[in-house]
Amino acid sequence: MHSAKSAYLKRLTEVYPMPSVRIGKTLEGTSPPSVFVGSWNYPKVYAGPMITPALGDTRIVDTPESWIPGGLSQDEIIRYRMSLIRGMRLCDTRDLSSPFAEQLRDIALSSMSLETEAVFSGTPVGGSSGEQHTPFGPSGYLDHFETGSSKWIKDLEKVYYDTDLTARDAIIHLHAEGLATSLVQKALSAGVMGRKKDRKLVPTRWAITAYDTLIGNSLLSKVRNCDGIDSYYVHQFSSLHNHYAVILMPGPWEFEWIEAFLHVEGKEELIFSDHESYRGKREYSCVGGCYYSSKMAVLEALGRLQKQAGVILLREARKGYIPMGVFNVRENIRHAMAQTPVIFEDLSSALNHVSQTFQVPIPRFIMESTLLARSLREKQMRLSDFFD
């Protein structure tokens, strides 16, 4: 299923191309700060800074946590992202002692935008988007690269100098301290955390899923010991051509993600789903990284409430939607869980309430589900109960 979804999302990016900024072989600008580490040819990968031609404070360009609260539209986010130029060099992920690796470290730890000067071997071309990472503009091989001085984020600086702290414990600590997800992910990519002998550059898309998975598993170990809820809670939120509903159910932890893509490309109505029981999930999800980002976001909220619940999460991507990475899911679910829930005494009432805000009929979600369908069977409900 993951390959089918990946092919579909790739096709969407081809149908709706994102125009990149045009530059020459030299560039004076700023890094927001931002780095990107590729995964092709691992462990010898292309890594480097992300640079925008703009000067001044450009942190918003690579701070996805600020985009929805700031009211940015999808077009505005894409314009920001496509103004980022990816500089790159071929790097051994284990070699963190080279001057270039040290530059990437300084960028990843920086608390402010950094002035940069770059000379490329050829004019940067292309652009990139994907289901994991946020889009960015053209890429070019770096012949020369310089940055101004940086001031490090203190929490990241402490982690960097603690060479006995595992990357897992560092990530959990930084999350507990409230450090933005994107900052921790970039630091992990740049190889600035973990025991000294274990440190290395981590491909950006791997770092994103590693963060969501580690935090999700850590939170789940605590949530499993919490008391359960006694009613059905529905949280909903819409932004960036997506609508989400999170249904919390009485009972032990279980989780199901069901996403629909409705008339995004044309007349298609595609639905993908995955789930886990109380014991959690071992194999990689067939729906990709959004599974882990959505699960982590829900567990953050349950952890704050110190409550346990079964979770059914519905997503509907609508016409105008363009894949922009799993931040889209993570931040939307965080905002959904921050909304005041509507409370119901039974699952059928909760689903009928949700049906009023979705364009895809609820029976279509049920037909593609495992946990939701099972819950309805246990309550002796039929699909026909949800048809008008």
C-alpha positions as CSV (number, residue, x, y, z in Angstrom):
1,M,0.0,0.0,0.0
2,H,2.9,2.4,0.8
3,S,4.2,2.0,-2.7
4,A,0.8,2.8,-4.1
5,K,0.5,5.9,-1.9
6,S,4.0,7.0,-2.7
7,A,3.4,6.7,-6.5
8,Y,0.2,8.7,-6.0
9,L,1.9,11.5,-4.1
10,K,4.7,11.6,-6.5
11,R,2.2,12.0,-9.3
12,L,0.6,14.9,-7.5
13,T,3.9,16.8,-7.3
14,E,4.3,16.3,-11.1
15,V,0.7,17.5,-11.8
16,Y,1.2,20.6,-9.6
17,P,4.8,21.7,-10.2
18,M,6.4,24.1,-7.7
19,P,8.4,26.9,-9.4
20,S,11.8,27.4,-7.8
21,V,13.8,30.6,-7.3
22,R,16.4,31.3,-10.0
23,I,19.9,32.1,-9.1
24,G,23.4,32.0,-10.7
25,K,26.5,30.2,-9.7
26,T,27.2,32.5,-6.7
27,L,24.9,33.3,-3.9
28,E,25.1,35.6,-0.9
29,G,22.2,35.1,1.5
30,T,21.3,33.4,4.7
31,S,20.7,29.9,6.1
32,P,17.4,30.1,8.1
33,P,19.4,28.0,9.7
34,S,18.8,24.7,7.9
35,V,20.7,21.6,6.7
36,F,19.6,18.8,4.5
37,V,21.1,15.3,4.3
38,G,20.2,13.0,1.5
39,S,19.8,9.2,1.7
40,W,20.9,8.1,-1.8
41,N,24.1,6.1,-1.8
42,Y,24.2,5.8,2.0
43,P,26.6,5.9,3.8
44,K,28.2,8.2,1.3
45,V,25.5,10.9,0.9
46,Y,25.0,14.4,-0.4
47,A,24.7,16.8,2.5
48,G,24.8,20.5,2.9
49,P,23.2,23.8,3.9
50,M,19.9,25.2,2.8
51,I,20.3,28.9,1.8
52,T,17.9,31.6,0.8
53,P,18.8,34.7,-1.2
54,A,17.1,36.8,1.4
55,L,19.0,38.6,4.1
56,G,18.1,39.2,7.7
57,D,16.0,36.9,10.0
58,T,14.8,34.1,7.7
59,R,14.0,31.5,10.4
60,I,10.3,31.3,9.4
61,V,11.3,29.6,6.1
62,D,12.4,26.5,8.0
63,T,10.2,26.6,11.1
64,P,7.1,24.5,10.2
65,E,5.7,24.8,13.8
66,S,5.0,28.5,13.1
67,W,3.2,28.2,9.8
68,I,-0.3,27.2,10.9
69,P,-0.4,29.6,13.9
70,G,0.9,32.3,11.6
71,G,-2.0,31.8,9.2
72,L,0.3,31.0,6.3
73,S,-1.5,29.7,3.2
74,Q,-0.2,26.7,1.3
75,D,1.0,28.9,-1.5
76,E,2.9,31.1,0.9
77,I,4.6,28.1,2.5
78,I,5.6,26.8,-0.9
79,R,7.0,30.2,-1.9
80,Y,9.1,30.2,1.2
81,R,10.3,26.7,0.7
82,M,11.1,27.0,-3.0
83,S,13.2,30.0,-2.3
84,L,15.6,27.6,-0.4
85,I,18.6,26.5,-2.4
86,R,20.2,23.3,-1.4
87,G,24.0,23.3,-1.4
88,M,25.6,19.9,-1.3
89,R,28.8,17.9,-1.2
90,L,29.4,14.2,-1.1
91,C,30.1,13.2,2.5
92,D,30.9,10.1,4.5
93,T,28.2,10.0,7.3
94,R,30.8,8.9,9.8
95,D,33.3,11.7,9.1
96,L,32.3,14.5,11.4
97,S,35.7,16.0,11.7
98,S,35.9,17.7,8.3
99,P,35.6,21.5,8.1
100,F,32.4,21.1,6.0
101,A,30.8,18.8,8.6
102,E,31.7,21.3,11.3
103,Q,30.0,24.0,9.3
104,L,26.8,21.9,9.1
105,R,27.0,21.4,12.9
106,D,27.3,25.1,13.5
107,I,24.2,25.7,11.3
108,A,22.2,23.0,13.0
109,L,23.0,24.3,16.4
110,S,22.5,28.0,15.6
111,S,19.8,30.1,17.3
112,M,19.7,32.6,14.5
113,S,19.9,32.9,10.7
114,L,23.4,32.8,9.4
115,E,24.9,35.0,6.7
116,T,26.4,32.7,4.0
117,E,28.5,32.9,0.8
118,A,28.3,30.1,-1.7
119,V,29.9,29.3,-5.0
120,F,28.4,26.4,-7.0
121,S,30.2,24.4,-9.7
122,G,27.2,24.9,-11.9
123,T,23.9,26.8,-11.7
124,P,21.6,25.1,-9.2
125,V,18.6,23.4,-10.8
126,G,15.5,21.5,-10.1
127,G,13.5,21.3,-6.9
128,S,12.4,18.6,-4.5
129,S,9.2,17.6,-2.7
130,G,8.2,14.4,-0.9
131,E,5.9,12.8,1.5
132,Q,8.5,13.0,4.4
133,H,10.4,16.3,4.0
134,T,9.1,19.8,3.2
135,P,9.8,21.0,-0.4
136,F,12.8,23.0,-1.3
137,G,14.2,24.7,-4.4
138,P,17.1,24.1,-6.8
139,S,20.2,22.1,-5.8
140,G,23.8,22.6,-6.7
141,Y,27.2,21.2,-5.9
142,L,29.3,23.5,-3.7
143,D,32.8,24.6,-4.7
144,H,33.1,27.1,-1.9
145,F,31.0,27.8,1.2
146,E,31.4,30.2,4.1
147,T,29.1,31.2,7.0
148,G,29.2,33.9,9.6
149,S,29.6,33.3,13.3
150,S,26.8,31.6,15.1
151,K,25.3,31.5,18.6
152,W,24.2,28.1,19.6
153,I,20.9,27.1,21.1
154,K,21.8,26.3,24.8
155,D,19.8,23.0,25.1
156,L,21.4,21.7,21.9
157,E,24.8,22.9,23.0
158,K,24.5,20.9,26.2
159,V,23.5,17.8,24.3
160,Y,26.4,18.2,21.9
161,Y,29.0,18.3,24.6
162,D,27.5,15.4,26.5
163,T,29.2,12.6,24.6
164,D,27.9,9.9,27.0
165,L,24.2,10.6,26.3
166,T,22.5,8.4,23.8
167,A,20.7,10.0,20.8
168,R,17.4,8.4,22.1
169,D,17.8,10.0,25.5
170,A,18.9,13.3,24.0
171,I,15.8,13.5,21.8
172,I,13.4,12.6,24.7
173,H,15.1,15.2,26.9
174,L,14.9,17.9,24.3
175,H,11.2,17.1,23.6
176,A,10.5,17.3,27.4
177,E,12.2,20.7,27.4
178,G,9.9,21.9,24.7
179,L,12.4,22.4,22.0
180,A,10.8,22.6,18.5
181,T,10.5,19.4,16.6
182,S,12.2,20.8,13.5
183,L,15.3,22.0,15.6
184,V,15.8,18.5,17.1
185,Q,15.4,16.8,13.7
186,K,18.0,19.1,12.1
187,A,20.4,18.5,15.0
188,L,20.0,14.7,14.7
189,S,20.7,15.0,10.9
190,A,23.9,17.0,11.5
191,G,25.3,14.3,13.9
192,V,25.4,16.5,17.0
193,M,23.8,14.1,19.5
194,G,24.5,10.6,20.7
195,R,27.5,8.8,22.2
196,K,30.7,10.1,20.6
197,K,31.5,6.8,18.9
198,D,27.9,6.5,17.5
199,R,27.6,10.0,16.0
200,K,27.1,10.4,12.3
201,L,25.1,12.3,9.7
202,V,21.6,11.1,9.5
203,P,19.5,11.5,6.3
204,T,16.8,14.1,6.8
205,R,13.9,11.8,6.1
206,W,15.2,9.2,8.4
207,A,15.7,11.7,11.2
208,I,12.1,12.9,10.8
209,T,10.7,9.4,11.3
210,A,13.2,8.6,14.0
211,Y,12.1,11.6,16.1
212,D,8.4,10.8,15.7
213,T,8.9,7.1,16.5
214,L,11.2,7.7,19.5
215,I,8.9,10.3,21.1
216,G,5.8,8.3,20.3
217,N,7.2,5.1,21.9
218,S,8.4,7.0,24.9
219,L,5.0,8.7,25.5
220,L,3.1,5.4,24.8
221,S,5.0,3.6,27.6
222,K,3.6,6.2,30.0
223,V,0.1,6.5,28.5
224,R,-0.4,2.7,28.9
225,N,-0.3,3.2,32.6
226,C,-2.9,6.0,32.7
227,D,-6.6,5.6,33.5
228,G,-8.9,5.4,30.5
229,I,-11.5,7.9,29.4
230,D,-15.2,7.1,30.0
231,S,-16.8,8.8,26.9
232,Y,-16.1,9.4,23.2
233,Y,-14.1,12.6,22.5
234,V,-14.0,14.2,19.0
235,H,-11.4,16.7,18.1
236,Q,-11.4,18.3,14.7
237,F,-9.3,20.8,12.7
238,S,-8.8,22.0,9.2
239,S,-6.0,23.8,7.4
240,L,-3.9,23.6,4.2
241,H,-6.6,21.8,2.2
242,N,-6.9,19.0,4.9
243,H,-9.6,18.2,7.4
244,Y,-8.9,16.0,10.4
245,A,-11.0,14.2,13.1
246,V,-9.5,12.5,16.1
247,I,-11.9,10.1,17.9
248,L,-10.8,9.0,21.3
249,M,-12.6,5.9,22.6
250,P,-12.9,4.3,26.1
251,G,-10.6,1.4,26.4
252,P,-6.9,0.5,26.2
253,W,-4.5,2.1,23.7
254,E,-5.0,1.2,20.1
255,F,-4.5,3.4,17.1
256,E,-5.8,3.6,13.5
257,W,-5.0,6.1,10.8
258,I,-7.3,6.3,7.8
259,E,-6.7,9.0,5.2
260,A,-8.7,9.8,2.1
261,F,-7.5,11.8,-0.9
262,L,-10.6,13.2,-2.5
263,H,-10.6,14.7,-6.0
264,V,-7.1,16.2,-5.5
265,E,-5.9,15.2,-9.0
266,G,-9.2,14.7,-10.7
267,K,-12.1,12.4,-9.8
268,E,-10.1,10.0,-7.6
269,E,-11.2,8.9,-4.2
270,L,-8.3,7.0,-2.6
271,I,-8.2,5.7,0.9
272,F,-5.2,4.3,2.8
273,S,-5.1,3.0,6.3
274,D,-2.9,1.3,9.0
275,H,-3.4,0.4,12.6
276,E,-1.8,-1.1,15.7
277,S,-3.1,-2.9,18.8
278,Y,-2.2,-2.3,22.5
279,R,1.2,-3.9,22.0
280,G,2.2,-1.3,19.4
281,K,3.7,-1.7,15.9
282,R,6.8,-3.5,14.9
283,E,7.0,-3.3,11.1
284,Y,7.3,0.0,9.2
285,S,3.8,1.4,8.4
286,C,2.4,0.9,4.9
287,V,1.2,4.5,4.9
288,G,4.7,6.0,5.5
289,G,5.9,8.6,8.0
290,C,2.5,10.3,8.5
291,Y,1.6,7.3,10.6
292,Y,4.3,8.1,13.2
293,S,3.9,11.9,13.2
294,S,0.1,11.6,13.7
295,K,0.5,9.0,16.5
296,M,3.1,11.0,18.3
297,A,0.9,14.2,18.1
298,V,-2.0,12.4,19.7
299,L,0.1,10.8,22.4
300,E,1.5,14.2,23.3
301,A,-2.0,15.3,24.1
302,L,-2.9,12.1,26.0
303,G,0.3,12.4,28.0
304,R,-0.7,16.0,29.0
305,L,-4.1,14.7,30.1
306,Q,-2.6,11.6,31.7
307,K,-5.3,9.5,30.0
308,Q,-5.4,6.4,27.9
309,A,-7.7,5.8,25.0
310,G,-8.3,4.0,21.8
311,V,-7.7,6.4,18.8
312,I,-9.3,6.5,15.4
313,L,-7.8,9.3,13.3
314,L,-9.5,10.3,10.0
315,R,-7.9,12.6,7.4
316,E,-9.4,14.0,4.3
317,A,-7.0,15.8,1.8
318,R,-9.1,17.9,-0.6
319,K,-8.8,19.6,-4.0
320,G,-5.8,22.0,-3.9
321,Y,-3.8,19.8,-1.6
322,I,-0.1,19.4,-2.5
323,P,2.3,17.1,-0.6
324,M,4.5,19.1,1.7
325,G,6.0,16.6,4.1
326,V,4.8,15.0,7.3
327,F,4.9,18.4,9.2
328,N,1.5,19.0,7.6
329,V,0.1,16.0,9.5
330,R,2.0,16.5,12.7
331,E,1.1,20.2,13.2
332,N,-2.5,19.7,12.1
333,I,-3.1,16.9,14.6
334,R,-1.4,19.0,17.3
335,H,-3.9,21.8,16.6
336,A,-6.8,19.4,16.4
337,M,-5.9,18.0,19.9
338,A,-5.7,21.6,21.2
339,Q,-9.4,22.2,20.3
340,T,-12.1,21.7,22.8
341,P,-13.6,18.3,22.2
342,V,-17.2,17.4,21.6
343,I,-18.2,14.6,23.9
344,F,-20.5,11.7,23.1
345,E,-21.8,8.7,25.0
346,D,-21.5,6.2,22.1
347,L,-19.5,5.7,19.0
348,S,-22.4,6.0,16.6
349,S,-23.1,9.5,17.8
350,A,-19.5,10.5,17.5
351,L,-19.3,9.2,13.9
352,N,-22.6,10.9,12.9
353,H,-21.1,14.1,14.2
354,V,-17.9,13.6,12.3
355,S,-19.9,12.8,9.1
356,Q,-21.2,16.4,9.0
357,T,-17.7,17.8,8.3
358,F,-16.3,15.2,5.9
359,Q,-17.0,15.0,2.2
360,V,-16.2,11.3,2.0
361,P,-19.1,9.3,3.5
362,I,-18.2,7.6,6.8
363,P,-19.0,4.2,5.5
364,R,-16.2,4.5,3.0
365,F,-13.8,5.0,5.9
366,I,-15.3,2.1,7.8
367,M,-14.9,-0.2,4.8
368,E,-11.2,0.5,4.7
369,S,-10.7,0.2,8.5
370,T,-9.7,-2.6,10.9
371,L,-10.1,-1.2,14.4
372,L,-13.1,1.1,13.6
373,A,-15.0,-1.7,11.8
374,R,-14.2,-4.1,14.7
375,S,-15.5,-1.6,17.3
376,L,-18.7,-1.2,15.4
377,R,-19.2,-5.0,15.1
378,E,-18.7,-5.3,18.9
379,K,-21.5,-2.7,19.3
380,Q,-23.7,-4.6,16.8
381,M,-23.8,-1.7,14.3
382,R,-23.9,-2.0,10.5
383,L,-22.7,0.1,7.7
384,S,-26.3,0.9,6.8
385,D,-26.7,2.7,10.1
386,F,-24.6,5.5,8.7
387,F,-26.4,6.0,5.4
388,D,-29.1,8.6,5.1
